[in-house]
Amino acid sequence: MELLDLFHKWVPLYLRLPVLFLMFFVILIANGVFVGNSNEISNDLGVYAEPFTEAYNALYIGMGLGLIFHYRLKLRFTNKQLLTYGLTMQLIMNVVCSTTSNTTVFVAACLIIGFAKISALIEVYIIWMVIWSKKLDSSRMYPFVYFTALSGIYFMNWVTTWLAYNYNWRISYISIFILILICLLFTITLVENNKLKNRIPLYQVDYFGLALLAASLMLLNYAIVNGKVEDWSASKLIFAAFFGSAISFLFFLKRQLNLKRPLFDLNLFKIGHFRRGLLYFIILGVFLPGTFQSAFSGGILQYDMVTNMVVSLYMIPGILAGCIICFIWYYYKHDPEILIFFGFLSFVIHHLILYNSFGNSFSMVQFAWPSAIKGFGTALIYITVGLMTTKEMKLNQVISAAGAMILARSFIGSGIFTSLYSYFFYEQRIRHLSSLAELRDGTDPFVRQLGSGVYIKLQEQATLTAAKELTGLIVIFGIIWLLFLLARFWYKKIYTRFAL
């Protein structure tokens, strides 16, 4: 892979850095689907909200597949071609998302956005890597990457939600169009089209293997997300999707084992820290979803979507603090296992605060500390586990490993657990509502006093009970997980000491 400068030589430094930051920010946040305005879209189109959860998962599936595939593109096309292609596809697919009324098309567009944006993202990422470290030290770069990505996504979720709530959900896409067009203009005028010395043809790429992996992940996405609507145990479609996902994945593995030039190098799974990193990212999915917090703030405190997004903005100071700590920690070469422990500890503290705070008197300001703590833990885990997963790998291995990392972190982990929490929360809420309704009858003085409002009060109580119950289970699991991390840490220290 040839690492070449992105800009023409005549472009001054004071212009390069702002343009690079704008491109990096826009490529990261122009996702086609935004958490805040998905409810507005589903209400306007008269469809379930589940397809937009599918679209959000499809975005990260596309990014994972794009990273696995991108190394071949980098050997065939110039940096200007890849940057132009990535931004153009993001623009076109965001236009599709803003105009279509077909949810299947919406999901497919988000998959394409995720796949195509990698081509643009890698080009900008490489230049930022050189700026932060001449030796291409990822530990200098990652804090900047994840502060920009996480803070940018939460900020844009708030912006698009505010525009959708006050005007129209289609209007919220206009800001995205303008930003992408500005980046395309900068690409055409400022980016140099460096010619490659050796172009590698693309005919040897395992396109069928890529299609099999994409089919497996998208079928799993459909099955997991739609379980609440179609009932996992009763739906033939859900069963067929699970079955199709498993068969497609097995065929994909068989091809990778037999091909001379496989799409994904399965030998990566022989590397211990790679396997452990993927496991940590999957476990992160237990703690990261904000399902119960959103249900509490929306169902009990009656916050609108804009206010809910403001609560998410409280995470940004925590993310900044986590990124600064990680930068300093790696600069002085301290043990990253300690950061991983404190990252997961932050999530346990976050859920413990919520567990003890669920109630009708909770105010929005009280979300500040638990949200900041969650942001702090998110930054620590994203950076430290990401660096651990790709440690001491060659460049082509790093790109493939990063694709697997995104799939484990944002789909298999967070995406699947978000859907599971949504299903179990709905189930537990109905169960508690039925139990509460059986305890109340028309002769109860409490029922006669509330009159027609009794059903609303029972719903609120059922929501609180279900949220508290499931959050408590997460805390218990978190404590067990922290004890495991501590035991592993001290075992490693003792084993190393006596081995010497």
N, C-alpha and C positions, 0 to 999 in steps of 0.2 A: 504494500500500500504506500503510495506516494503522499507525503505530507507537504503541501504547498501553501503559500500565503493566499489569503482570500481576496484581498483588495488590489487594485492597481497601485503602482508605486507612488503615483502623484497624490493619492488620497492622504490628507494629513492625519496625524495621530488623534488630534482633538475631535475629528469627525468619525474616525474608525470606532472608537470605544462606545460613543452613544449609539451608533448604528448597530454595532454588534449586540449591545444590550437590548435594544428594541427588537431586533430579529429574534434573539434568544427568548425574550419574554413572549412575543407574539406566537412563535412556533409552539411554545409550551402550552399556551392558554387557548389557542384557537381549536377547540376540541369538538365542535359540532353539537354537543350535548352539555347542558349545564344543570347542576343539581337544583338550583333555585327555581328555574322557570319550567321544569319538566311538568309540574302540576298544572301550570297555566296552559301548557300545550295539550295535556291530556284532557283538561276541562273544555278547551276550545274545540278539540277534534272529537270529543265524546268517546274516548277510548280509555282503557285501563292505563295506569301509570307504569305497569311492568315492562312494556316495550322500551321505555326510556331508561330503565335500569339495565335492560339487555344492551341498549346502545352504549351506555357508560362502560359496561364490561367489554363490549365489542371494541371500543376505542383502545383499551389496554391489550386486548388480544391482538389487534392490528399492530400495535407498537412492538409487542413481543415478537411477532412474526417478521415485522420489518427489520428488527435488529438481527434476527437470525439470517435473514436474506441479504442484508445491506452490504456485507463484505464483498459479495459478488458484484454489486452495482458500483461500489467504490473502485473496483479494478477495471471497470469498463467505461464509466462516464466521468467527465470533469466536474470539479466542485461547483462551477457556475451552473452546469446542466442539472446537477442533483438539487441544488438550492432552488433553482427556478421550478423544477418539476415538483418538489415538495410543497412549496408555497402555492403554486397554481392549483394543485390537487386539493389543498386545504381550502382555498377560495371556492372552487367549484363545489366541493362537497358541503361546505357550510351554506352555500346558496341552495343546494338541494334540501338540506335540513330545514332551512327557513321557509321553504315554499311547498314541500310535499305534505300531503295529508295521509300518506300511506306509511304506517309504522314499520313495515318490513324494509321499505326503501330507506327510511330514517336509520334503522339499525345497520344496514349495509353501507350507508354513507359514512357512518362513524367508524366502521371497520376499515374502510378505505382511508379515512383521515389518519387513523392511527398508523396504518402501514406506510403511507406516503410521507407523513411528517418526519419520520426517522431520517429520510434522505436529506432533508434540510437541516434537521437538528444536529446530526453528526458533524456536518461541515462547520457550523458555528461552534459546536462543542470543542472541536479540535483546536480552533484558534484560541478560544478562551483557555484551554488547557496549556497552550504554549505561553500565554500571557501570565498565567498564575505560576507556572513552573517550567523552566527551560528543560528540566529533566523529566517532564511529563509525569509528575507526582500527583496521582489522583487525590491524595489526602488534602492537598492545597485547593483543589478544584471543587470537590464534592460539597463543602459547606456553601459555596456560592451557588452551585447548581440547585441544591435543594431549597435554599432560602428563596431563590427566584421562582422555582417551580411551585412549591407549596404555597408561599405567600401570594404569588400571582394567581393561582387557581382560586384560592379563597376570596381574593379581591375581585376577580372577574365574576365569580359566582354571585357576589353581592351586587356588582354593577348590573349584570344581566337580569337579576331578580328585581332590582329596583326599577329598571326600564320596563320589564314585563308587567310588573304590578301596577305601575303608574300610567303606562301607555298600552303597549301590546307586546306579546312575546316575540313577534316577528321583528319589531323595531329593535329589540335587544341585539339582533344579529348585525345590525348596520355598523355598530362600533367595531365589530370583528372584521367586517368587510373592509372598512377604511384602513384599519391597521395592517391587514394583509396586503392591500394595494400599495401602501407606503413602502412596505418591505420589498415587494416586487419591484417597485420603482428604484429603490436603492440597489437591488440585485442587478438590474439591467445596466445601471449607470456606473456603479462603483466596483462591482466584483469582476475580477479578471478571469477570463476563460483559459486557465492553464492547461496546456496540452499534456496528455499522458505519454510517457516514453514507451510503456508496454501496455497495450489493451488486451485484456483477457476476454475471450468470447463467452457468451451467456448460454450457449446451447447445451453445455454440460451440467447445468443447474438442475436439481431434482424438483421440477415444478409439480409433479404429481405428489411427491412427498409433502411439499408445502400445502397443496390442496387438501391432502388427507389430514394434516395437523390442524389446518384451519377448520375443516368440517367437524373434526372431533371436538375442538374447543367451543365452536359455536353451538353445536348440538347440546353439549354440557351446559352452556350458558342458557339456552332455552329451557332445558329441563329444570335447572335449579331456580331460575327466576320465576317461572310460571307455576311452581309447585303450589303456591298459596291460592292461585286462581283456579287451577284445574284439578287440584288434589293429587299429590304424588301417588298415593296408593290405589287410586281408582282410574286415573287417566291412562288410556292406551297410548296417547301421543307422548306423554311424559316417559312412559316405559320404552317406547320406540326410540325416543331421543337419547335416553341413557344407553340403550343397547347399541344404537348407531355410533354414539360417541366412543364406546369401548372398542367396538370392532374397527373403527377408523384409526384409533390410536394404536391398536395392535398391528394393523397393516403398516402404519407409519414406522413403528419400531422395527418390524421385519425388513422393510426397505433400507433403513439406515444401517442395519447390521450387514446387509448383503451388498450394498453399493460401494463402488471404488471411491466415489466422491460424494459422501452423504451430505444432506442439507445441514444436519446437526451432528456434531461429534459426541457420540454417547460416552466416549472415554472421559469426558468431563465429570461424569458421575463417579469415577474412580478416585477423584480428588476429595479428600475428607472435608476441607473447609468450604468447598462448593456445595456439598450435600448439606452440611450444617447451616450454611447461609440460607439455602432454600427452605429448610425446616423452620428457621427463625422467622422468615418472612411469612410463612404460612401461619405460624403461631401468632404473629402480629395481627393477622386477620381476626383473631378472637377479640382483641382489644380495640382495634381502630374504628370500627363502624360506630356512628353516632345515632343509631336507630332509636334507642330508648330515650336519649336526651331530646331528640326531635319530637318523639311521641309525647314526652312530658311537657315540653315547651309549647307544642302546638295543641295537644289535646286537653291539657289541664290549665296552663297559663294563658291559652288562647292567643299566642303570638302569631302574627301573620308571617309569610315567608321572608319578607324583607328583614323583620326583626330576628328571625331565626338565622339569617345570614350574618347579621351584625354579631350575634353570639359566636359564630365561627371566626369572625375577625379577631376575637380575643385570643385566638391561637397564635397569631402572628408574632407578638412579643416573645412568646415561649419558643417559637421556631427560631427566631433571631438569636435568642440566648443559647439554644442548643447548638446552632451552627458555629457560634463564636467559641463555645466550650470545645467542640470537636476540632476546630482549627488549632487552638492552643494545645489541646491534648496530643494531637498527632505531631505537632511541631516539636514538642519535647519528648516524643516517642514513648508515651506511657502505655500501659496495657489496655487495649481496646475492649477486653472482656469486661472491665469495670464499667465502661460506658454502656455496654449492652445491658448489664444488670440494672443500672440506674435508669436506662430507657424503659425497660419493662416495669420497673418499680414505679415510674411516673404514671404509667397507665393504670396500675393497681390503685395508686393513690387517687387518681382521677375518678375511677369508678367507685371507690370507697366514699369519696366526698359526695358524689351523686346519690349513692345508696342512702346516706344519712341525711340528705337534703331534700329528697323527693317529698313534696307537700304543697299545699295550696298557697302558702305564704312566701314561697321562694321568689325572689325578684331577679330581673335580668342582670343587674350588677353582680349578683352572687355567682353568675356563670363565669366571671372573669378569671378567678384563680384556677378552678378546675380546667377551664379551656386552655389557659396558658400552660398549665402542667402537661396537658395532653399534647400541645404543640411542642413543648420541650422534649417529651419522650419520642414523638414522631421524628423530629430532627435527629436525635441520637441514634435511633434504630435504623432509619434510612441510610444515614452516612456510614456508621460503623459496620453494620451488616453488609451493606453494599461493598465497602472496601474489603471486608473479609472474604466475601464470596468470590471476588475476582483477583485476589492476591496472587502475585507471582505467576500470572498467566501471560501468554503471548497475545499480541494485539488481536489476531483473528479469533483467539479463544475468548478474550475479554468481550468482544462484540456479541458472540453467540451466548456466552454466560450471562451478559446483561439482558438479552432477550428472555432467557429462562427466568432470570431474576424478576423481571417485570411481570411475567405470567404468574409466578408464584406469589408475588407481593400484592399485585393489584387485581388479579382475577381469582386464582385458586384460593388465596387467602382472604383478602378483604371483600372481594366481590361475592364469593360463595357464602361467607359468614353473614354478610349483609342480608342476603336473601333468606338464609336460615333463621336469622333473628327476626326478620319481618314475619316469617311464617309462624314461628313459635310464639312471638308476641301476640299475633292475631289469635292464635289458638288458646293461649292462656287467658287473654282478655275475655274471650267469649265464655270460657269455663268459669272464670271468676264472676262474670256478669250473671250467669245462670245461677251460681251458688248464692249470690247476694239477693237476686230476685226471689229465690225460694224462701229466704229468711224474712222477707217483707210481705205483708198482706194488707188488705184494705182496712183491717182493724188496728193496725199499728199506728200509734199517735205520730210517729216520725213521718210515716207515709201521708197521713191526713194533713199534717202541717205543710209539707212540701207540695202537695197537690200534683199538678201535671209536671212539675220540675223534678219529681223523684227519679224518673228514668235517666235524666241528665246526670244527677248526682251519683246514681249507681254506675253509670258509664265511667265517670271520673274516678270513682273508687276502684273499679275493676282495672282501669288503665294504670293507676298508681300501684296497685298490688302486683300486677303483671310485670311492670317495669322494675319494681323493687326486687321482686323474686328473681328475675333473670339477671339483673345487675349483680345481685348477691352471689349467684352461681359463677359469674365471671370473676368476681373478687376471690372466691374460693379457689377457682382454677389458677388465678394469677399467683396466689400465695404458694400453691403447690409448684408452679413453674419457677418461681423465684428460688424456692428451696432446692430445686433441681439444678438451677444455674449456680447457686452457691456451692453445692456439693461437687459439681463438675469443676468449678474454679479451684477449690481447695485440693481436690484429688489431683488435678494437673500440677499444682504447685508442689505438693508433697512427692508426687511421682518424679518430677523433674529434679528435685533436691536429692532424693535418695539414688536416682539414676546416675547423678554426677559423682 
